[in-house]
Amino acid sequence: MTQTVSAVVYRECLSTDDPASLVDVEIARPEPRPRDLLVQVEAVSVNPVDVKQRTRVEPPPEGRVLGYDASGVVLEVGSEVTLFAPGDQVYYAGSVDRPGTNSAVHVVDERIVGRKPANLTHAQAAAIPLTAITAWECLFDRLGVTADETGTILVLGGAGGVGSMAIQLVKALTKLTVIATASRPESREWVRQLGADHVVDHSGDLAKQLRQIVPDGIEYVLTPQSPGLMQTFARVVKPFGHIVAIDEAPDLDIMLLKGKAISWHWESMFTRPIFGTPDMIEQHNLLDRVADLIDSGSIRGTLTATLGPMNAQTLREAHRRIETGRTIGKIVISSHPVDKQ
């Protein structure tokens, strides 16, 4: 008889006001591939990519399990696993081309898994992987920032998940000056606490504010929302500067950047696992490095709300909060009941 585990799926692209937008189901217990870990999921976080998938991507008839970030305990390992053993505590962000983490157990390739930071609970750890991987790859792989580099980086959406990690990684590992954007008092205070050297309001005249801080222009930009900003980028970024984007904005006028020979980079943290790139294990390495930084106190977690237990009702609430576009830090779903937040 096939073993089953509890999970949450979506079967149609529906509003979270509809109880059918996310539903509780039983699915077949997954079996690990040779390089896979079978993980008992203790906590997951909800990211904008979860909402995008639920609202834009038609699932198969049986439904699709969402969820990428997870923290948990290894139950079993595949025949070729060398990095982990049963009982190890791990955290990771999974891959968009495999079933998600919104289930009691989950399988994931060991090469994109890191050891859970020892100083964090599973809920705190689950808030980190996807945004840490994205921020790290943006900074060090796409932009090519180095430890001794000086200059200025603009982090748009500084209070969001990726922005929150990017600010900290820049301050911990480089000599760059960080300008972060935030509009509300609470989000401005958040980015200051994370180490931003300057805070500007993206709802105002962004170019004017930046010129007042750095009259000669900025070297780097990390942007989660690019539409409507190309003219501003062309004005404020120095010649031969670099911009990395994590959104999926169509019809961007990249030609505005040509005069200054400004480089445009795309970042997708799922590229390595989807294509099985030769350097796929770098996500394992960077997650371990991030765990070291957390355990040493160099950076901190970005958890701001914990909901639970993990079921369709709880996940619908988390998706609703993400859809407001006003969340600070990360929302985590614990596998266990928690006090309401």
Secondary structure, 3 states (H helix, E strand, C coil): CCCEEEEEEECCCCCCCCHHHCEEEEEECCCCCCCEEEEEEEEEEECHHHHHHHHHCCCCCCCEECCCCEEEEEEEECCCCCCCCCCCEEEECCCCCCCCCCECEEEEEHHHEEECCCCCCHHHHHCCHHHHHHHHHHHHHHCCCCCCCCCEEEECCCCCHHHHHHHHHHHHHCCCEEEEECCCHHHHHHHHHHCCCEEECCCCCHHHHHHHHCCCCEEEEEECCCCCCHHHHHHHEEEEEEEEECCCCCCCCHHHHHHHCCEEEECCCCHHHHHCCCCCCHHHHHHHHHHHHHHCCCCCCCEEEEECCCCHHHHHHHHHHHHCCCCCCEEEEECCCCCCC
